Amino acid sequence: MVKVVKFGGSSLASAEQFKKVGSIIRAEEERKYVVPSAPGKRDSKDTKVTDMLYGCYAEAEAGKDFSGSLAAIKARYDEIIQGLELKTDLTKEFETIKKNFEEKAGVQYAASRGEYLNGIIMADYLGFTFLDAAEVILFDEEGNFLAEDTNAILSKRLKSLDKVVLPGFYGATADGVVKTFSRGGSDITGSILARAAGVDLYENWTDVSGFLVTDPRIVKNPEPINIITYKELRELSYMGATVLHEDAIFPVRKSGIPINIRNTNRPQDAGTMIVENTCKQSDYTITGIAGKKGFVSVNIEKAQMNSEIGFGRRALEAFELSGINFEHMPSGIDTLSVFVHQPEFEGKEQQVLAAIHRLTDPDSVDIDSDVALIAVVGRSMKSNRGVAARIFAALAHNNINIKMIDQGSSELNIIIGVSNNDFEAAIRAIYDIFVSSRI
């Protein structure tokens, strides 16, 4: 079973952490492909190397002396090199970085150097081949990732290589301009590499032992999720669960490659398996609970709107004209509600309302602000009766008013709207009725 292993910034923050990572990789010969992030925080008061690079480049762009900031970054890497007793010398790389900063190579180039330099160290430490992501992860000039072109060129390069370190987070255009994924993009690089290499498993190592049923900041010591499907993960990631970058599933999903979320500091833990599909039911009726605060519900009422062709399209056009995306749109015979992010809506509310009146001629329009949305997700829900009723009962028992409930046609998720003030209490109530009561 050949594996890609990706390690996050906290896993590579120091020489001590590097040694843990080295032990994990060397423990299994099958771990042939490694994706490192940039060094993260060594403690709560520390600064991530990527943030140091952003700050250093800002000084360079402003025409200030950035030599001190660059020296501090080099010191972070030298500390790791010395702690690992390596002979790696990054002097030439830092000279190149200094020159490119002076020539204003761009903030994405600056940010990418954290992974690039850590990749060089990791390759030397393991005795693997270093492969610069700028050579094989392709973007177009607008910064759009070219998935199929990348897969073709990366697959070809890997055929002649045995054990590889490919730094995460970045790639480049055809003319060599460095482009980066969004924050957490090393997860995506690992997925891209897994697809191109045709591996059996993608292990994503971080500082937690997989996904938990819900946010541990809201529920104390929530139960772990042993296995979750790509679809369930997408739903939870979209609603705020952030262990894995939500775009990381797409490359491996095409190839049916599972992802295993593991803990660098507790390698004995099995973690969470993310799979395309499974016959295994969830340990509980639900798989996970996640949510976000800060939504507005715009409620449109018009008699017999259901018989008016194009009504929904015109209602959404009112938001589109102001550049506002909608999150959910539950409807009834004479009512339609559109949920949008409150910060986006507040500055444009009057023009949106005017557009709704102009385009739909409603009987009334009402606004409900400070709404939180909670997603209850689980592949086992469709085979269990009364899931929605149990949610209603749990919230009613805790005196929480439900502003909206919307179930997807796949029966994979139920979205509940509650007041921002009831957000944490609602999650605890749902967790208690589906999970705590089963333990």
SEKOL-473340 format. One line per 5 residues: number of its first residue (from 1); their letters; for each residue x negated, y, z of N, C-alpha, C. Coordinates in pm, whole numbers, plus 50000, padded with zeros to 5 digits. Example, Ala and Ser with C-alpha at 12.3 -4.5 7.8 and 13.67 -1.06 7.14 Angstrom:
<pts>
1> AS> 48681:49431:50780:48770:49550:50780:48680:49670:50780  48715:49775:50708:48633:49894:50714:48710:50003:50787
</pts>
This chain:
<pts>
1> MVKVV> 49915:49880:50000:50000:50000:50000:49911:50125:50000  49903:50192:49886:49821:50313:49873:49898:50434:49925  49828:50521:49997:49895:50633:50064:49829:50768:50033  49913:50871:50026:49868:51010:50035:49890:51054:50179  49792:51122:50237:49808:51175:50372:49786:51326:50369
6> KFGGS> 49880:51398:50422:49869:51545:50430:49863:51585:50577  49771:51676:50610:49756:51721:50749:49780:51871:50758  49864:51910:50852:49897:52050:50872:49788:52127:50943  49807:52258:50954:49707:52346:51012:49672:52316:51156  49773:52279:51236:49745:52247:51377:49661:52119:51389
11> SLASA> 49673:52031:51290:49595:51906:51290:49449:51929:51254  49420:52047:51195:49284:52075:51147:49230:52206:51203  49278:52245:51320:49241:52375:51376:49101:52381:51434  49044:52266:51464:48913:52263:51530:48840:52135:51493  48712:52127:51531:48634:52005:51506:48695:51886:51579
16> EQFKK> 48745:51910:51700:48808:51802:51776:48928:51745:51701  49008:51834:51643:49124:51789:51566:49080:51718:51439  48975:51769:51374:48921:51705:51254:48883:51560:51284  48823:51537:51402:48781:51402:51438:48901:51309:51454  49011:51361:51510:49134:51282:51519:49183:51243:51380
21> VGSII> 49180:51342:51290:49224:51319:51152:49134:51215:51084  49003:51230:51104:48909:51135:51045:48935:50993:51093  48966:50977:51220:48995:50844:51275:49121:50786:51213  49221:50870:51193:49346:50825:51132:49322:50777:50989  49249:50857:50912:49225:50823:50771:49141:50695:50761
26> RAEEE> 49038:50685:50842:48948:50569:50835:49010:50443:50890  49120:50458:50966:49185:50341:51025:49250:50253:50920  49283:50312:50803:49347:50235:50698:49281:50266:50563  49228:50166:50499:49163:50181:50370:49260:50235:50265  49390:50211:50287:49491:50253:50189:49509:50404:50183
31> RKYVV> 49459:50478:50282:49471:50625:50284:49362:50685:50195  49392:50689:50066:49292:50725:49967:49299:50871:49921  49412:50937:49944:49431:51073:49894:49468:51163:50011  49391:51273:50028:49406:51359:50144:49436:51502:50101  49538:51563:50163:49574:51703:50138:49561:51780:50269
36> PSAPG> 49460:51868:50282:49446:51947:50404:49507:52086:50391  49561:52135:50501:49602:52274:50513:49484:52355:50563  49502:52487:50574:49401:52572:50635:49405:52556:50787  49295:52582:50858:49296:52570:51004:49404:52656:51069  49480:52596:51158:49585:52669:51229:49534:52723:51361
41> KRDSK> 49626:52745:51452:49589:52800:51583:49526:52693:51672  49417:52731:51741:49355:52641:51838:49428:52646:51972  49494:52757:51999:49577:52773:52118:49681:52880:52087  49770:52905:52181:49883:52995:52156:49841:53139:52127  49722:53178:52174:49675:53316:52153:49588:53331:52029
46> DTKVT> 49561:53220:51962:49473:53221:51846:49547:53270:51721  49470:53292:51613:49527:53336:51485:49498:53231:51379  49598:53199:51297:49577:53107:51186:49479:53167:51086  49397:53084:51024:49300:53132:50926:49371:53200:50809  49486:53147:50767:49559:53211:50657:49596:53354:50692
51> DMLYG> 49639:53378:50816:49673:53514:50859:49548:53601:50866  49435:53543:50904:49308:53617:50905:49271:53660:50763  49295:53572:50667:49265:53603:50528:49356:53713:50474  49482:53707:50510:49574:53815:50471:49525:53949:50523  49487:53951:50650:49439:54075:50711:49310:54125:50648
56> CYAEA> 49220:54033:50621:49092:54069:50560:49112:54126:50420  49199:54063:50342:49223:54111:50207:49293:54248:50208  49380:54270:50306:49447:54401:50317:49344:54511:50339  49240:54481:50418:49132:54579:50438:49059:54603:50307  49030:54497:50234:48959:54510:50107:49041:54591:50007
61> EAGKD> 49170:54563:50001:49258:54631:49906:49270:54780:49939  49259:54812:50069:49268:54952:50112:49134:55024:50101  49031:54955:50053:48900:55017:50037:48821:55026:50166  48861:54951:50268:48792:54954:50397:48679:54851:50400  48592:54863:50498:48486:54765:50518:48547:54638:50579
66> FSGSL> 48547:54528:50504:48610:54404:50551:48506:54299:50590  48379:54340:50596:48273:54242:50623:48289:54176:50760  48331:54251:50859:48349:54196:50993:48459:54091:50996  48570:54119:50927:48682:54025:50922:48643:53898:50848  48568:53914:50739:48525:53798:50662:48427:53713:50743
71> AAIKA> 48340:53780:50819:48243:53708:50903:48315:53627:51012  48426:53683:51063:48503:53612:51166:48567:53485:51108  48610:53494:50983:48668:53377:50916:48560:53271:50894  48443:53315:50849:48333:53220:50827:48294:53153:50958  48300:53229:51067:48264:53173:51198:48359:53060:51238
76> RYDEI> 48487:53072:51201:48583:52965:51230:48542:52835:51161  48502:52847:51034:48462:52727:50959:48327:52674:51007  48235:52764:51038:48104:52720:51087:48117:52644:51218  48212:52687:51301:48236:52618:51428:48281:52474:51404  48369:52457:51305:48415:52322:51270:48300:52239:51214
81> IQGLE> 48222:52297:51123:48109:52226:51061:48009:52180:51166  47976:52270:51258:47880:52237:51363:47935:52130:51457  48065:52140:51489:48127:52042:51577:48131:51903:51516  48134:51898:51382:48135:51769:51311:47995:51721:51276  47895:51805:51307:47754:51775:51279:47730:51751:51130
86> LKTDL> 47792:51836:51049:47774:51829:50904:47667:51927:50858  47619:51907:50737:47523:51999:50677:47588:52090:50574  47718:52089:50570:47794:52170:50474:47758:52318:50489  47728:52384:50378:47694:52527:50379:47794:52601:50290  47874:52690:50350:47976:52762:50276:47931:52903:50237
91> TKEFE> 47800:52930:50246:47749:53065:50218:47786:53112:50078  47764:53028:49977:47794:53067:49839:47943:53089:49819  48025:53005:49883:48169:53023:49870:48213:53156:49928  48155:53195:50041:48193:53322:50102:48140:53441:50022  48026:53423:49956:47977:53530:49867:48073:53550:49750
96> TIKKN> 48124:53439:49697:48222:53448:49588:48351:53512:49636  48396:53475:49755:48518:53533:49811:48500:53683:49830  48385:53724:49883:48358:53866:49905:48365:53943:49771  48302:53888:49669:48301:53952:49537:48444:53963:49482  48521:53856:49493:48658:53857:49441:48750:53949:49521
101> FEEKA> 48727:53960:49650:48804:54055:49731:48773:54198:49685  48646:54227:49663:48607:54360:49617:48669:54393:49481  48687:54289:49400:48744:54309:49265:48896:54294:49265  48955:54288:49386:49100:54282:49402:49160:54163:49327  49114:54043:49362:49160:53921:49296:49305:53887:49326
106> GVQYA> 49363:53948:49427:49504:53925:49458:49525:53857:49591  49639:53887:49652:49669:53835:49785:49689:53682:49782  49738:53629:49670:49756:53484:49663:49621:53412:49657  49526:53471:49587:49389:53416:49587:49335:53416:49729  49353:53528:49798:49302:53539:49935:49361:53432:50025
111> ASRGE> 49492:53416:50019:49559:53320:50106:49516:53176:50078  49487:53147:49952:49452:53010:49913:49316:52964:49962  49230:53059:49998:49093:53022:50036:49087:52940:50165  49188:52952:50249:49190:52874:50373:49191:52725:50345  49280:52682:50255:49289:52542:50217:49167:52500:50135
116> YLNGI> 49123:52587:50045:49008:52557:49960:48885:52523:50044  48852:52609:50140:48734:52588:50223:48749:52466:50314  48870:52449:50369:48892:52332:50455:48883:52202:50375  48922:52210:50248:48911:52092:50161:48767:52052:50138  48680:52150:50121:48537:52121:50102:48480:52051:50226
121> IMADY> 48514:52104:50343:48466:52044:50467:48521:51902:50483  48650:51885:50458:48712:51754:50473:48649:51651:50380  48623:51690:50254:48561:51598:50158:48423:51556:50205  48343:51652:50255:48210:51620:50306:48217:51528:50428  48313:51555:50515:48327:51478:50638:48366:51332:50610
126> LGFTF> 48453:51314:50511:48502:51179:50479:48417:51107:50376  48338:51182:50299:48265:51123:50188:48354:51100:50067  48463:51179:50057:48556:51171:49945:48517:51272:49837  48579:51263:49721:48559:51359:49613:48649:51481:49635  48593:51601:49624:48672:51723:49634:48725:51760:49496
131> LDAAE> 48857:51782:49488:48920:51822:49363:48990:51955:49385  48944:52060:49319:49001:52194:49336:49142:52196:49278  49239:52235:49361:49379:52238:49316:49400:52335:49200  49314:52435:49187:49327:52532:49078:49307:52465:48941  49245:52350:48940:49220:52280:48814:49334:52188:48772
136> VILFD> 49421:52153:48867:49520:52048:48836:49664:52080:48878  49684:52184:48958:49819:52227:48996:49850:52351:48912  49943:52339:48819:49962:52441:48717:50086:52528:48740  50066:52658:48717:50175:52757:48723:50178:52834:48592  50295:52891:48559:50298:52982:48445:50263:53122:48492
141> EEGNF> 50260:53219:48402:50214:53354:48437:50306:53423:48537  50434:53381:48541:50528:53441:48636:50523:53374:48773  50436:53273:48787:50423:53206:48915:50516:53089:48934  50578:53040:48827:50665:52924:48835:50582:52795:48823  50606:52702:48912:50532:52576:48911:50571:52493:48790
146> LAEDT> 50472:52439:48719:50494:52358:48601:50480:52210:48641  50591:52151:48678:50589:52017:48737:50539:51910:48642  50593:51905:48522:50557:51797:48430:50415:51813:48376  50373:51937:48345:50235:51961:48300:50136:51922:48409  50171:51958:48533:50084:51923:48646:50074:51772:48661
151> NAILS> 50187:51704:48655:50186:51559:48673:50100:51490:48567  50105:51542:48444:50027:51482:48335:49878:51500:48357  49836:51623:48388:49692:51650:48401:49636:51590:48530  49713:51594:48638:49665:51539:48765:49655:51386:48757  49753:51322:48696:49748:51176:48680:49624:51133:48602
156> KRLKS> 49593:51209:48498:49476:51178:48415:49347:51192:48493  49337:51299:48574:49214:51321:48653:49196:51214:48759  49304:51170:48817:49296:51073:48926:49253:50934:48880  49272:50903:48753:49236:50771:48701:49087:50742:48715  49005:50846:48711:48860:50828:48720:48806:50849:48861
161> LDKVV> 48896:50871:48958:48854:50900:49095:48915:50798:49190  48840:50764:49296:48887:50665:49391:48949:50731:49513  48869:50804:49590:48918:50869:49711:48900:51020:49695  49010:51095:49717:49014:51236:49678:49066:51324:49791  49007:51442:49804:49062:51549:49887:49109:51660:49793
166> LPGFY> 49238:51689:49798:49297:51796:49716:49357:51900:49809  49300:52020:49818:49354:52121:49909:49497:52159:49873  49577:52184:49975:49717:52216:49955:49744:52362:49929  49873:52394:49901:49925:52531:49902:49907:52609:49772  49810:52575:49688:49784:52662:49573:49756:52584:49446
171> GATAD> 49757:52657:49336:49719:52607:49204:49675:52728:49124  49690:52724:48991:49647:52838:48910:49718:52836:48774  49718:52949:48709:49770:52960:48574:49665:52907:48476  49702:52902:48348:49610:52850:48246:49483:52933:48236  49492:53063:48267:49373:53148:48261:49302:53162:48395
176> GVVKT> 49337:53075:48490:49261:53068:48615:49306:53158:48727  49417:53230:48712:49466:53316:48819:49534:53229:48925  49488:53239:49048:49538:53155:49156:49680:53195:49195  49766:53096:49207:49903:53115:49253:49928:53021:49371  50013:53064:49462:50043:52982:49580:50191:52947:49586
181> FSRGG> 50221:52837:49656:50358:52807:49692:50394:52896:49811  50519:52891:49856:50557:52967:49974:50493:52903:50097  50504:52971:50210:50445:52921:50334:50486:52776:50360  50390:52695:50403:50418:52553:50421:50404:52474:50293  50349:52538:50189:50343:52476:50058:50249:52358:50045
186> SDITG> 50167:52334:50145:50081:52214:50140:50165:52087:50141  50285:52095:50203:50377:51981:50198:50412:51947:50053  50429:52052:49972:50465:52033:49831:50347:51970:49756  50227:52019:49783:50108:51963:49718:50097:51813:49746  50121:51773:49870:50115:51632:49905:50215:51550:49826
191> SILAR> 50332:51605:49807:50436:51537:49730:50400:51526:49582  50342:51634:49528:50297:51635:49389:50188:51530:49367  50094:51524:49461:49984:51428:49452:50036:51284:49463  50133:51262:49552:50190:51128:49568:50254:51080:49439  50326:51169:49373:50389:51132:49246:50285:51103:49139
196> AAGVD> 50186:51191:49125:50085:51175:49020:50000:51050:49041  49971:51018:49166:49887:50902:49197:49967:50772:49197  50101:50785:49198:50185:50665:49200:50167:50583:49326  50158:50649:49441:50132:50579:49567:50259:50514:49620  50243:50436:49725:50356:50367:49787:50419:50448:49900
201> LYENW> 50340:50539:49960:50389:50613:50076:50316:50746:50088  50392:50850:50124:50335:50982:50151:50349:51008:50301  50234:51008:50373:50234:51038:50516:50206:51186:50537  50297:51252:50606:50282:51395:50636:50257:51410:50786  50132:51440:50821:50090:51446:50961:50096:51589:51013
206> TDVSG> 50161:51604:51128:50179:51737:51185:50165:51727:51337  50228:51819:51410:50213:51819:51557:50339:51771:51628  50431:51709:51554:50549:51649:51615:50567:51508:51561  50634:51424:51638:50650:51283:51599:50777:51263:51515  50787:51340:51408:50899:51326:51317:51011:51424:51348
211> FLVTD> 51125:51401:51284:51242:51485:51303:51316:51445:51430  51378:51544:51493:51465:51519:51607:51609:51546:51564  51703:51488:51636:51843:51503:51598:51883:51650:51595  51826:51731:51682:51854:51874:51681:51737:51951:51741  51751:52081:51747:51644:52171:51791:51614:52153:51940
216> PRIVK> 51489:52117:51977:51457:52097:52119:51460:52226:52201  51465:52340:52133:51480:52467:52206:51623:52487:52253  51716:52410:52196:51857:52421:52234:51899:52302:52320  51859:52183:52279:51890:52061:52355:51759:52004:52410  51752:51982:52540:51629:51931:52601:51606:51786:52560
221> NPEPI> 51485:51760:52510:51443:51625:52472:51545:51552:52383  51580:51609:52269:51674:51539:52181:51615:51410:52126  51700:51318:52087:51657:51189:52037:51588:51204:51900  51490:51119:51870:51424:51123:51739:51510:51058:51631  51484:51095:51506:51549:51033:51392:51451:50933:51333
226> NIITY> 51487:50807:51329:51396:50704:51278:51390:50703:51126  51505:50718:51061:51510:50714:50916:51617:50811:50867  51584:50885:50760:51673:50987:50706:51658:50986:50554  51767:51012:50483:51760:51014:50337:51721:51152:50286  51675:51157:50161:51640:51285:50100:51757:51383:50108
231> KELRE> 51879:51333:50080:51996:51422:50078:52024:51479:50217  52013:51393:50319:52034:51441:50455:51930:51545:50492  51805:51518:50454:51696:51611:50484:51720:51747:50419  51764:51746:50293:51792:51872:50224:51896:51954:50299  52001:51888:50343:52107:51959:50415:52054:52020:50545
236> LSYMG> 51975:51942:50620:51924:51991:50748:51817:52097:50729  51729:52079:50629:51624:52178:50603:51684:52311:50562  51788:52306:50478:51853:52428:50432:51914:52505:50548  51958:52432:50650:52022:52497:50765:51926:52520:50880  51796:52512:50853:51701:52558:50953:51604:52457:51010
241> ATVLH> 51621:52327:50985:51524:52229:51034:51396:52242:50953  51283:52270:51017:51164:52314:50944:51041:52226:50960  51056:52100:50995:50939:52014:51010:50868:51996:50876  50945:51991:50767:50891:51969:50633:50945:52077:50540  50857:52130:50451:50903:52226:50351:51013:52164:50268
246> EDAIF> 51127:52234:50254:51244:52172:50190:51221:52135:50043  51126:52202:49975:51099:52170:49835:51005:52050:49819  50951:52001:49930:50853:51892:49922:50914:51759:49880  51045:51748:49888:51104:51618:49856:51122:51596:49706  51124:51702:49627:51160:51686:49486:51062:51601:49405
251> PVRKS> 50930:51623:49413:50840:51538:49334:50847:51391:49370  50851:51359:49500:50854:51218:49539:50991:51155:49515  51094:51236:49520:51229:51185:49496:51240:51129:49355  51173:51192:49261:51176:51144:49122:51117:51004:49111  51023:50974:49197:50954:50845:49190:50997:50747:49299
256> GIPIN> 51090:50789:49384:51137:50701:49490:51033:50672:49596  50938:50764:49616:50831:50744:49715:50878:50794:49851  50878:50711:49955:50919:50758:50087:50813:50848:50152  50860:50933:50242:50772:51021:50321:50782:50979:50467  50667:50970:50533:50663:50935:50675:50606:51054:50752
261> IRNTN> 50688:51117:50835:50643:51228:50919:50579:51170:51044  50451:51203:51068:50374:51146:51180:50311:51256:51264  50268:51218:51384:50208:51311:51478:50058:51283:51491  49974:51379:51452:49829:51362:51459:49783:51332:51601  49849:51394:51700:49808:51378:51839:49867:51253:51905
266> RPQDA> 49962:51188:51835:50021:51063:51884:50035:50966:51766  49923:50920:51710:49929:50835:51591:49998:50702:51614  50018:50665:51740:50087:50539:51770:50237:50550:51746  50292:50672:51740:50435:50691:51717:50469:50662:51571  50580:50593:51549:50621:50555:51413:50667:50675:51331
271> GTMIV> 50718:50779:51398:50763:50897:51327:50895:50875:51255  50923:50961:51158:51047:50955:51081:51019:50916:50937  51094:50819:50886:51085:50781:50746:51191:50856:50667  51147:50921:50558:51239:50991:50468:51245:50910:50339  51364:50863:50303:51378:50769:50192:51486:50814:50095
276> ENTCK> 51484:50756:49975:51586:50790:49876:51722:50739:49920  51725:50615:49966:51849:50556:50014:51815:50441:50107  51912:50398:50184:51888:50288:50276:52020:50222:50315  52015:50091:50341:52134:50021:50391:52144:50032:50543  52038:50086:50606:52038:50101:50751:52125:50219:50793
281> QSDYT> 52214:50195:50885:52298:50302:50936:52219:50385:51039  52265:50508:51061:52202:50593:51162:52220:50529:51300  52131:50562:51391:52145:50513:51528:52274:50565:51591  52317:50682:51544:52440:50743:51591:52527:50773:51469  52651:50812:51491:52738:50844:51378:52678:50954:51293
286> ITGIA> 52613:51049:51358:52547:51159:51286:52396:51133:51279  52331:51194:51181:52186:51187:51172:52120:51307:51237  52177:51427:51212:52116:51547:51269:52212:51664:51271  52173:51766:51351:52251:51890:51363:52155:52007:51347  52189:52101:51260:52106:52220:51242:52197:52337:51210
291> GKKGF> 52147:52457:51224:52231:52572:51195:52154:52703:51193  52227:52808:51153:52171:52942:51146:52275:53044:51193  52225:53151:51250:52310:53263:51288:52308:53369:51179  52397:53468:51195:52389:53587:51113:52460:53583:50980  52584:53536:50979:52663:53533:50857:52786:53622:50870
296> VSVNI> 52841:53660:50756:52968:53733:50747:53064:53649:50665  53188:53643:50708:53292:53578:50630:53382:53685:50571  53389:53690:50438:53478:53784:50369:53600:53702:50325  53714:53733:50387:53835:53653:50368:53932:53725:50275  53959:53664:50161:54045:53723:50058:54178:53649:50058
301> EKAQM> 54287:53725:50065:54420:53665:50064:54500:53720:49948  54565:53630:49875:54654:53670:49766:54755:53558:49741  54879:53594:49737:54984:53495:49715:54965:53426:49580  54971:53294:49583:54963:53209:49463:54830:53224:49387  54724:53252:49460:54593:53264:49393:54553:53131:49327
306> NSEIG> 54604:53020:49382:54568:52890:49328:54617:52870:49184  54717:52944:49144:54769:52932:49008:54712:53038:48913  54624:53122:48966:54565:53230:48886:54429:53184:48832  54424:53152:48707:54302:53099:48646:54189:53202:48654  54071:53156:48701:53954:53243:48707:53944:53328:48832
311> FGRRA> 54035:53307:48928:54033:53391:49049:53903:53373:49127  53863:53248:49149:53741:53222:49226:53618:53281:49159  53611:53269:49027:53497:53323:48954:53490:53475:48969  53604:53542:48960:53605:53688:48973:53569:53732:49114  53615:53653:49212:53582:53687:49351:53431:53679:49373
316> LEAFE> 53369:53575:49322:53224:53561:49338:53148:53664:49255  53205:53706:49145:53141:53809:49063:53122:53938:49141  53214:53967:49234:53204:54087:49317:53076:54085:49400  53035:53968:49444:52911:53954:49520:52790:53953:49426  52805:53887:49314:52696:53879:49216:52654:54017:49168
321> LSGIN> 52751:54106:49147:52721:54241:49098:52633:54319:49194  52638:54281:49323:52555:54347:49424:52432:54266:49459  52407:54157:49384:52288:54075:49407:52292:53996:49536  52411:53951:49576:52427:53877:49701:52464:53732:49671  52388:53638:49727:52419:53496:49714:52524:53457:49817
326> FEHMP> 52608:53360:49783:52704:53310:49881:52655:53175:49935  52692:53145:50059:52651:53022:50124:52759:52914:50116  52883:52950:50151:52994:52856:50147:53119:52929:50104  53214:52854:50046:53337:52916:49997:53457:52824:50020  53498:52804:50145:53619:52726:50170:53743:52802:50124
331> SGIDT> 53845:52730:50081:53964:52797:50029:54090:52721:50065  54203:52794:50060:54334:52736:50077:54420:52772:49958  54553:52756:49970:54641:52788:49858:54642:52938:49829  54648:53017:49935:54656:53163:49917:54537:53236:49978  54434:53164:50022:54320:53228:50086:54188:53172:50033
336> LSVFV> 54090:53256:50034:53954:53216:49994:53856:53293:50080  53762:53223:50143:53661:53287:50228:53523:53268:50167  53446:53375:50167:53310:53370:50113:53213:53404:50227  53123:53311:50258:53024:53332:50364:52892:53378:50303  52841:53490:50354:52715:53547:50305:52629:53589:50423
341> HQPEF> 52498:53608:50398:52408:53654:50504:52442:53798:50542  52462:53821:50670:52504:53953:50717:52403:54064:50685  52271:54043:50706:52177:54151:50674:52181:54193:50526  52204:54098:50434:52215:54132:50293:52344:54208:50263  52449:54170:50333:52581:54224:50303:52603:54364:50360
346> EGKEQ> 52547:54392:50478:52581:54514:50551:52558:54642:50469  52447:54648:50397:52418:54770:50321:52498:54785:50194  52568:54676:50155:52642:54680:50028:52790:54646:50046  52836:54646:50171:52970:54595:50197:53079:54672:50123  53067:54806:50119:53175:54884:50058:53182:54863:49907
351> QVLAA> 53067:54852:49842:53070:54828:49698:53120:54687:49667  53091:54591:49756:53143:54456:49737:53295:54454:49753  53345:54521:49858:53489:54525:49882:53562:54594:49767  53501:54702:49718:53563:54773:49605:53569:54683:49482  53462:54606:49461:53458:54515:49346:53561:54403:49361
356> IHRLT> 53579:54353:49484:53680:54249:49507:53819:54301:49470  53850:54423:49515:53981:54481:49483:53996:54502:49333  53891:54550:49270:53898:54579:49126:53913:54451:49043  53842:54345:49084:53838:54224:49004:53949:54123:49036  54002:54126:49159:54099:54022:49198:54235:54075:49240
361> DPDSV> 54246:54206:49265:54373:54266:49309:54434:54186:49425  54363:54173:49537:54411:54090:49648:54524:54156:49726  54594:54076:49804:54692:54133:49896:54621:54195:50016  54512:54132:50060:54433:54187:50171:54293:54127:50169  54200:54201:50229:54062:54153:50246:54022:54179:50390
366> DIDSD> 53974:54076:50456:53935:54087:50596:53790:54044:50612  53718:54106:50706:53577:54071:50730:53561:54019:50873  53492:53907:50885:53460:53849:51016:53308:53840:51025  53248:53921:51112:53102:53928:51120:53047:53847:51237  52913:53841:51246:52843:53772:51355:52887:53626:51367
371> VALIA> 52882:53557:51253:52921:53417:51246:52796:53330:51235  52797:53218:51303:52691:53118:51291:52747:52995:51218  52664:52935:51132:52703:52814:51061:52622:52696:51114  52689:52586:51142:52625:52465:51193:52656:52350:51100  52551:52278:51058:52569:52161:50972:52555:52035:51056
376> VVGRS> 52656:51951:51052:52651:51819:51113:52636:51721:50997  52522:51652:50994:52484:51572:50877:52469:51425:50916  52515:51336:50828:52495:51194:50856:52553:51103:50749  52472:51012:50699:52520:50916:50598:52621:50818:50656  52622:50803:50789:52714:50709:50854:52852:50770:50877
381> MKSNR> 52867:50901:50851:52994:50966:50882:53108:50912:50796  53079:50879:50669:53187:50836:50580:53243:50698:50617  53169:50622:50695:53218:50491:50737:53272:50492:50879  53280:50611:50938:53334:50625:51073:53453:50720:51071  53564:50678:51126:53683:50761:51128:53677:50865:51240
386> GVAAR> 53744:50976:51218:53765:51074:51324:53646:51160:51359  53549:51175:51266:53431:51256:51297:53472:51401:51320  53551:51457:51228:53595:51596:51242:53676:51614:51370  53761:51516:51402:53844:51526:51522:53757:51530:51648  53649:51451:51649:53559:51451:51765:53487:51585:51777
391> IFAAL> 53451:51646:51661:53388:51779:51665:53486:51880:51723  53612:51878:51673:53714:51969:51726:53730:51951:51876  53735:51827:51920:53756:51798:52063:53639:51849:52147  53518:51827:52099:53399:51870:52173:53395:52021:52188  53426:52091:52080:53421:52237:52085:53536:52293:52167
396> AHNNI> 53655:52234:52153:53769:52280:52232:53743:52260:52381  53683:52147:52416:53654:52118:52557:53558:52222:52616  53475:52281:52531:53380:52382:52576:53427:52525:52545  53556:52539:52516:53619:52670:52492:53551:52747:52378  53514:52674:52274:53450:52736:52158:53549:52739:52043
401> NIKMI> 53574:52859:51991:53667:52876:51880:53599:52846:51747  53664:52767:51663:53612:52735:51530:53667:52835:51429  53578:52903:51361:53619:53002:51261:53633:52939:51122  53563:52828:51099:53568:52763:50968:53518:52620:50982  53577:52530:50904:53523:52395:50893:53534:52354:50747
406> DQGSS> 53426:52298:50694:53420:52265:50551:53343:52135:50535  53406:52035:50475:53340:51906:50455:53310:51885:50308  53184:51844:50278:53145:51817:50141:53214:51693:50087  53230:51687:49955:53300:51574:49893:53227:51442:49913  53095:51449:49938:53017:51326:49960:53036:51270:50100
411> ELNII> 53104:51348:50187:53122:51311:50328:52989:51297:50400  52887:51364:50348:52754:51359:50409:52738:51465:50517  52814:51575:50505:52797:51683:50600:52929:51755:50627  52937:51813:50745:53048:51900:50783:52986:52032:50830  53034:52143:50773:52986:52275:50812:53090:52340:50901
416> IGVSN> 53045:52388:51016:53134:52453:51111:53089:52598:51130  53184:52689:51131:53154:52829:51161:53203:52865:51300  53114:52924:51380:53149:52970:51515:53089:53108:51536  53123:53172:51643:53062:53301:51677:52914:53283:51707  52834:53384:51672:52691:53380:51706:52670:53348:51854
421> NDFEA> 52756:53406:51939:52741:53387:52084:52767:53243:52128  52840:53168:52046:52871:53029:52080:52778:52929:52012  52679:52976:51939:52595:52890:51855:52528:52778:51935  52451:52814:52038:52377:52714:52115:52471:52620:52189  52578:52675:52247:52673:52592:52321:52743:52493:52228
426> AIRAI> 52770:52536:52105:52836:52447:52009:52745:52331:51970  52618:52359:51947:52524:52253:51912:52511:52153:52028  52502:52204:52149:52492:52114:52265:52618:52028:52278  52734:52087:52254:52860:52014:52266:52868:51902:52162  52829:51932:52040:52833:51831:51933:52731:51721:51961
431> YDIFV> 52612:51760:52006:52509:51662:52039:52559:51569:52151  52619:51628:52251:52664:51549:52366:52767:51444:52325  52862:51481:52241:52970:51387:52209:52926:51276:52115  52826:51305:52028:52782:51204:51932:52657:51126:51978  52573:51189:52059:52446:51128:52095:52436:51095:52243
436> SSRI> 52449:51196:52327:52433:51174:52471:52530:51069:52525  52651:51069:52470:52752:50974:52518:52720:50831:52478  52627:50813:52381:52590:50679:52333:52465:50625:52401  52393:50712:52474:52265:50671:52533:52289:50598:52666
</pts>
